[in-house]
């Protein structure tokens, strides 16, 4: 059985090791030290007198630092160990490890401490099978330094390891020959700097002193300030406050600064999505706007900065389109994959407008709405000019890069995700149902922005007419009266893909469902075919492609469920929403730690314990954000003008909840649920 992996994260860099702190290449897991999609460290193994170490315990101090407590030899030697080792690891645009060796005997002791080091400079997209690279190595014992360097034309990546203690340096690592007095200790600081050069690259080298100052001061202060700015949760439910704090800390960990951009934006998450991903970032901001609103302006500006401005089949770029992802690895730099700036997503563009409007409703930031008027209008124009690929008025997708393009360009983006109940996959271009809901919502919200902030009532009227026509057309063509739910998609000929899926819950969130059909949708979502007890499955049981461990064919995603629960409350199905919230929070608290990207769709009565999947990322920004959104949904938080409305609907057993200091255009407000008043107490407006 593969042992537990340990990670430390700090914005632009993250390290994944085994439980002892060692890093060794694993074809099944992206272990190593990574930054901007490159692995700067692929081998990092500590030994004492030739013996590998075993873990006694670990202290995960913050998301950016951890300590490993180790002893040499097998488990039977733990009690009698005369020596123990502490590895204190931290990450902050560089990698630092303090190694402390403690002599517990009453006599002097001599040891040979060895750290083996190496880097393959693999692109993160190839870590399972990295290609061989010509790595230049410089070993310098006089300077206590080992330099590893990879260069391909202007693409340069370099790892420099330095020690504060005298050391013998060779091309494969460092050896310390030490003598420790009785009951004494020895230590060294190993500092690893990363250098990125090339198009848009930067030198990330930081001195040991600046790193220690950042970790001990700035980063801890930044985390404390981040938590302090967020609302405070007081709950009678055991463990809920800790789960909430953990979600906030995860969101803090998953912020990074893209190259040539000064503000921090949310990345997708470990391990594969440690990059700026349009969909993940937008959804995370929508989930967290009531809790950590500072993420949103930076995200919107970054998306506007990278908005499509031309036709480019390789990158699937079109004027007005919002990007899918931004990558910095070698394959992106040399166009071996279309991922440097890639636009293969059909949902990011309408969701950009949805987020801009939602943020203004919470913040009252009219200046940002005016600043982003042109990008927002370009996004709205894209829906009809480029998104309607067959001229039938529906937002569709079909990849234009046949070599590397994403096949399914909605949130369910795995290649087999869109299939009928009998397993047949429709032809392209495909119009999935939730895309139409997003387009409808974007047009309605765009109309509000045009009328209230852009001084263009004619444009607002046009968008409202288009939204109304889309709603009428959608409810005619997507509705399956024999099943009483909406088709997963339409093929290019207008034929419905009849699968029952969680996508119908997004339709409630967008508001495209008429009131007289909402109850049928709610009953399907909480029926035994879709609801597992932990949450709503992506794909209902009883259909041929159903697979409880299939990412989009039966697994349960917290991010998916958060939108569904919000939609259910929008249509006043409070009990249904509460059941989903209870299931997701039960899952999160049962597993402990960061919320996984997804869990298996097995029925809760069978498993009794959430089944994690090896393919699931953890931590993930939109999984942690999902808990925040579910909390806001349970409390019924909704901005209305300069007021915050609160309308709680808690699951059974949650007891009393208090959410204090909720930020918004009203300043700060409190919300209560349970045995206290449900009216928020306003605070003085913040200027």
N, C-alpha and C positions, 0 to 999 in steps of 0.2 A: 504494500500500500504506500502510495506517495505521501510523504510527510507534509506537515503544515508549511506553507510559505509565509514569510514575514515581509511586510513592506513598510517603507518610510517614504513620505512624499513631501515635496516642498515646491509647489508651483511648476517650475520648468524642469524639474528632475525628480526621478523616483528610483528607488532601489528595491529589488525583490530577492530575498535569500531564503535559505532553509532555516530550520528552527535553531540551528547553532550559529547562524550568521554567515555561513559559508555560501559562496556563489559558484556553482558549477553548471555548465551548459546542460539544459534539459530540453530534448526535442518536443516535449509535451507542455512546457510552461515557459513563459518569457522571463526567466530569471536574469538578473544582471542590474547594472546601473545604466539608466536611460535618460536621455535629454533630447528634446526636439527630434524624436523618432530614431535616434541612433543609440546603439548600445556601446557605452564607453568602457564598460567593465564586464567581461564575461567569465572571469575566473578570479576568485578571491578566497583563498582557503588558509585558515590558521591552524598551526600544529605546534606542539611542545615536545621537544626531543623525538620528533618523528611520529608522534601519536596525534591522531585527530581528536577533537574535543566533543564532549557530550553536554547537553543543556541540563542545568538544574532548574532554571526558571528564566522568565523574561519580564522586563518592566517596560511596557509600552507607555512612555512618558507623555508624548504628544504625537500628532500625526507626522511630525518631522524628526522625531528622535526616539530611540529605543535603546535598552540595555540588555545584553545577554550575559547570564551568569553561568559559567562553564567549568568543567573539570576534565582532565585527560583520562582516557581509559574507559572501560566498560562500566555499566551501572553498578556492578557489585563493588566497585572501588570508591563509590561516592562518599560513603561514611568515613573511610580511612584516608581520604585525599589529603596530602600534605601541601598541595598547591591548587589554587583556583584562579580563574581568569575572568575578567570583566571586559566586555567589548561595549563601549558607549558609542553609538552610531548616530549621526545626524546628517541631514541633507539640506542644502540651501544654495542652489545654483552650483554647488560643488558637493563633494562627499568627504566626510570627516569621520575617522574612527580612532578613539582613544583606547589603547590596549593596556590594561593593568594586570600584572601578574603578582599574586600574593603568596608569600611563603608562610605557611602555617606551622612549620617545624621550629624547633629550638636551636637549629644549626644553620649555618650558611648553606645556600643551595645554588647550584649552577644549572642553567637551562639553555637550550638552543631554541629560540623562538623563530618560527619560519612563517612568512606570509607569501604564498604563491599568488602571482598576479598575471593577468593577461587580458587582452581585449581583441575581439574579432570585428569590432565596429560594424556589426550587422544592422541593417535596416530593420525596424520593428516588424515590418510586414513579412520578413523572411526568417525570423528567429527560429522557427521550427526546423529549418533546413538552410542554415546560412551558407552563402558561397564563400570560398576561400579568398582572402584579401592579403595583399602584400603589406604587412605591417612593419614599419621601421621601428627599431628598439635601440634606445641609448641608456646604458647602465652606468651610473656615476656614483661610486661609493664616497668619493671625497665630498660631493655635494648632497649626499644622502638622498639621491633622486633617481627615479626610473621614468623614462619618457617613452610612450607608445604613440605612434603617429601613422595615420592613413591619409593618403593624398591621391585624388583622381582629378586631374585638371585643376579647376578652381575650387573643387569640393575638398575641404581639408577638415579633418577631425583629429584631435590630439588629447591624450590622457597623460597627465603628469602627476606622479605620486612622489611625495616627499615625506621624510621622517624627521622628527625633532631629536631623535636619539641616534648615536653612531650606529652604523649598520653596514653590512656587506651586501652590496647590490649586484645582482646578476640579471641576465635577460629574462629570467622566469620569476623573479621576485626578490625578497629581502630576507636576510637572516640576521638575527640579533643574538649575540652570545653574551649572556648576562649572569651576574652574580648578585644574589639578594641576601641581605643579612637576616638573622633569625627574626621571625614575626614582622618582616619588612615587606616592601613592595617595590616594583619597578614599573615604569610606564613610558609609553611613547605616543605621540600624536602622529597618525598617518593622515595626510591631507591630499586629497585627489582633486585636481583642477581639470576642468573640461574646456576645450577650445573649439569653437565653431567658426570656420571661415568659409567664404564662398558667397553666393548670391544672397544678400540680406543677412549674412552671418555676423557673428560677434565673438569677441574674446570673453569667455565667461570666467576667466581666472579670478579667483579671489584669494587673498592671503589667509593664512591660518588665523591670524588675529582678527581680520574683518569677519571671517566666518563665525568664530566664537562669539564675537560681539553681536552679530546678527541673530544667532540662535539664542544666546542667553538674554539678550535685551529685546531687539526689534521684533523678532518673530513671536516670542511669548507675549510681548505687549500687544502685537497685532492680533493674535488669537484672542487675548482677553478683551480687547476693544471690540472685536467682531462679535463675540458672545454677549458683551454688554449692550451693544446697539440693538441686538435682536430682542424681541419680546421675551419676557420671563414666563415660564409655564409653572403653575402650581397645580398638582394633581393628586387626587386620592388614590388613583390606580397605581399599584406598586410597579416601579421601574419605568413608568412612562416619562418622567422628567429626565432620567438618564438617557433614554432612547432619543428624546427630543434634542438634548444637548449633543449626543453623538451625531445626529444628522446635521446639526449646525457646524460641528467641527469638521465633518466630512466635506461639506460645501466649502469651508475655509481651505481645506487641503487641496481641493480640486480647482483652485484658481491659478491661472498662470498668465504671464505676459507674452503674447506673441512677439516675434522679432519685429523691430521697427514700430512697436506700439507701446504706449506708456501705461495703459490701464490694464487691470487684470480682468479676465473673463473666465467663465466656467468651461472646463474641458469635459469630455464625456466620462472618462474614468478608466481605472485599471482593468486589464493591462493594455488592451488594444486601442482604446479610444482616448489616450492621453494626448489629445489634440483638440483644436478648435473645430467642433462639429456643429453645423448650423442647427440641425434638428434638436440635438441634445441640449445645446445652450439655450435655445428659445424655450423649449419645454421646461427646463430647469428654472428659467427666469419667471415663467408664468406660474410655476408651482410656488416660488419663494417670494413673490413680490410683496406679500403682506408681512414678511419676516426679514428678508435681507434685500431690500429694494435696490441697494447700490450696485448689484450685479447687472441690472437691466440697462442703464444708460450706456455703459461701456460696451455691452454686447450689441445693442442696436447700432451704435456708431461703428463698431468693427464690421458688422454685417453690411452696413451701408457703404463703408469704405471699399469692401471687396465685392460689391454688387456687380453682376454681369453687365458688360457694356458693349459686347460684340457677339458675333456668331462664331463659335469654335467647337467643331464636332469632337475633337479629342477631349476637351474638358467639359463638353456638354453645356457650354456657356451660351446664354442668350441675354439680350438687353433686358434689364430689370430683374433677372433671376437672382435669388439668394443662394449663396454657396452651400454645398453639402459638407465639405471638410477642407481643412488647410493642413498640409503636411510639409515636413522639412527633411525627410530622409533622402538617401542617395537615389532610390528609385524615382522619387518625385523630382529631384534635381535634374535627372537626365531623361525625364519623360518616359521612363520604362513603365510607369503606372500613371494614370491621369489624376494624381492625388495631391499635387502641389497646391493647386487651387482647382477644386473639382465641384461641379454644379449638378451632379446626378441625383437630384431630389426634387420631387414635385410638390412637397408639402411645406418646405421651408419658406417659400415666397408668400403665400397667403398668411402663414403663421407670423411672419415678420410684421405684417399690418395688425394682426390681432394683438401681438405683444405691445406694439407702440400705443394702441388705444387703451389696452388694459393698464399699462403703466401710468398713463395720464389720469385715468380714473382714480388710481390710488394716490398718486403723488401730486397732481395738479401742475405738473411740469409742462406748461404750455410752450415754453421756449424750445424744448426738445422736439415737440410736435412740429413746430414751425421750421426748426432747423432741418428736420428729416422729411419735409414735405416732398421734395423731388424724389428721393429714394422710395418713399411710400407710394407715390403716384406711379412710378415706374413699375413697382411690384404689382399694383392693381392692374395696370395695363398688360403686364405679362400674362396674367391669368387668361385673358381672352385672346391676346395676339399670338402667344406661343404655347400656352398650356392647352388650348382647345385644338387638338391635333386632327380631329375628324370633322370639325365644323358643326357638331351637334350640341354645342354649348356646355360640354362637360370637360373638366380638368382631367387630362390624361398624361401618361408617361410612356415613353419608349426610348431605350438607350440608343444613342447615336455613336458611341464608341463601342464597336462590337468586340474589340480585343479585351478591354479591361473594364468597361462600364458596368455599373450596378444594374442588375436585371430588374428587380422590383424597387422602384424609387419612391416608395411610401415608407412609413415607419416600420412596417413589416417587410424588411428589405432582404431577407434570405431568398434564395432562388426558387424555393418550393412553396413560398408563403401564400400565394394566391392560387387557390384551387377550388373547384366545385365540390359538392358533397360526394360525387362519385370519383373524385380524384383527377378529373380532367382539368388541365390548365388552359386558360383562355389565350387567344391570340393577342398581339399587341397592335395598337396602343391600348392600354388598360385604364379604365376609369374606376378606381376603388371608391367605395361609398363615402369614407370619411374625408377624402379629398374634396368632395362636393360640399360637405358640411363646412370645411375650412374656408373654401372659396365664398360660400354664402356669408359666413361670419365676417370675413375680411371685407366684403363689399358693404355690409351693414355698418361695420365699424369705420370703414373708410368714409362713408357718407357722413357720419357724425363728425369726424375730423375735418372734412371739407366744409361743412356748414358752420362749425363752431370756431375753427382755428385758421382755415385757409381762405376764408371769405369767398367761397365758390359754391353758392347754393345750386347752380345749374348742374355742376358735377355731382353734387350730393344727390340731387333728384335722379340723375341717371343711374348712379350706383344703387339706389334704393329700388328703382324699377328692375334693374338687372338681378338684384338679389331676390325680389319677389318672383320673377320669371323662373329663376333657377330653382327656387323652392317648389313651385308648382310642377315644373318639369321633372324634378328629381322624384317627387312623391308619386308621380305617374309611372315613371320608368323603372325605378329601383324597388318599388314595393311588390312583395310577393304575397298576394292575398291568400293563397292556399296555405302558406306557412305563417302569415302574420308577422313577418320581419322583413328587413331590407336586404337585398342582394349584397354580397360582399363586393361585387364589381359588375361592370358591363364590359363585354368584349367590344371590338371595333364595329360590330354590326348591330349593336344595341341589345344583344342577347344577355340575360342576367346570369351571373355566376352565383348559384343558389346556396352556397355554404352559409351556415350559421356561425357567426364569429363575434369576437368582442368589438369589432369595428363599429357595430351598431350603437355601442355606448358613446362613442365619440360624436355621433349624430345628436344625441341629447345634449352634449356639452356645447355643440355649435348652435343649437336651437333650430335646426332645419326640420325637426319632426313636428307635425301638427299635434295639438293636445289630444285629439281623439285616437291617436295611434301610440301615444307614449306609454300607456299602461301595458300594452302588448310587448313592447320593447323591454320595459322594466321586468316583466315576468320572465321573459326569455333570459335576460342577463342573470337573474337570481334563481333560475331553474336549475335542475340537477345536471343538465347537459353542459351548461357553461360554468356554473359556480361550483368550485371544488371544496368550499369551506374555508380555504385560505384566501381565495380571491377568484375573480372571473378569468376563465381560461381564454387563451387567444383563439381557440377553435373548439367547437363543441364536439362532445362525444357522439358516437353513432354514425359518424361520417367516415368514409374510407381513408382519407389521409390523416385522421386524428392520431396523434402520438403524444402522450403525456410528457415526454422528454424532448419533443420538437419545439424549438424556440418559438415559432409562430404558428405551430399546428397543435397546440395543446398546453404549452407551459403557461405559467401565471407571471405577469410582469407588474410590479408595483406601480410603475409610471402609467401604464395602461389603466389600471384600476383607479388611480387618483382622478384621471379625467372622467372616467365612467361615473364615479361617485359624485363628482361635481355636477355632471349632467343630470343625474337622478334627482339631486336636490333642486336643480333649476326647474324641474318639472314636478316638484313637491312630493317625490317618492322618498320620504325621509327614512322610513324603516329600511328600505332597500339599500340606501346609501350607507346607513349605519352598519348593516351587516357586512358590507364590503370593507368599511373602515376597520371594523372589529377584526375581520380575518387578516388583513394586512398587518395591523399592529400586533396581533397574536403571533404571526409569522416572524416579524422583526424582533420581538422580545424573546421568542423561543430560541431563535438562532443566536441572538446577541451580536454585538459588533456592528460593522457596517452592513447596510441592507444590500443584498445581492441584486443583480440586474434582473434575475428571474429565478423561479423555482419550478420544479416539475408539477404537472397538472393532476397528479394522483388525488383521488378523493380523500379528504381529511379523515374520514372514518376508517380508511384503510391504513394510512401511513402514520397517523398520530403525531408525526414530526415532519416539518417541511423538508422535502428532498431537494438538496442543492445539486446543481448541474456543473460539471467541470468547465463547460463552455461559458458559464455566466461570469461576467465581470464583477469585481467587488474590490473597492467601493466604486459606486457609480453616482454621478451627480443627480440624474433624474430619478434614481431610486431613493436617495436621501431626500430630495426635494418632494417626492411623492408623499412622504410622511407629513411634511409641513402642509402640503395642499390638503391632505385628508384631515388634518387637525383643523385647518380653516374651514373645511366643508362641514365637519361636525359642529363647529361653533356657528356656522352660517354667516361668516364674515362677508360683508358686501359694501363697497363704497357707494354712497349715493350723495352726489354733490360734495359738500364739505363735511358730511357726516358719515360715520361708520355704523352700519346696521348690523345687529347681532341677532341670530335666530337659531338657537342651538337645537340639535337633534342627536343626542348621544346614544351609543350602543348600550345595552344592558351591562351593568357591572363597572362602568367607567367612573361612577361616583361624581364628585364635584371637580370641575375644571375652572381654572382662572388663567387667562392669558393677559399679561400686564404689559403696558407700554407698547401697544401696536402702532407702528409708525405710519403716517400718511398725511394727506393734505390738511387734516384736522389737528395736526401736531402729534399727540400721543393719546391713545385711548385704551381702556381696559375692557375685557369681555369676560363674562361669567356664564357658567352653565351648571346645572344641578340645582342645589338648594339656595343659590343666590339669585339676585335679580339678573335678568338677561340684557338689561340696557347697559351700553358702554358708558363709562365715566370719562368725559372729555378732559383732556389736559390742555394747557395753554399752547397755542399754535407756535411752532418753531419757525424762526425767521433765519 
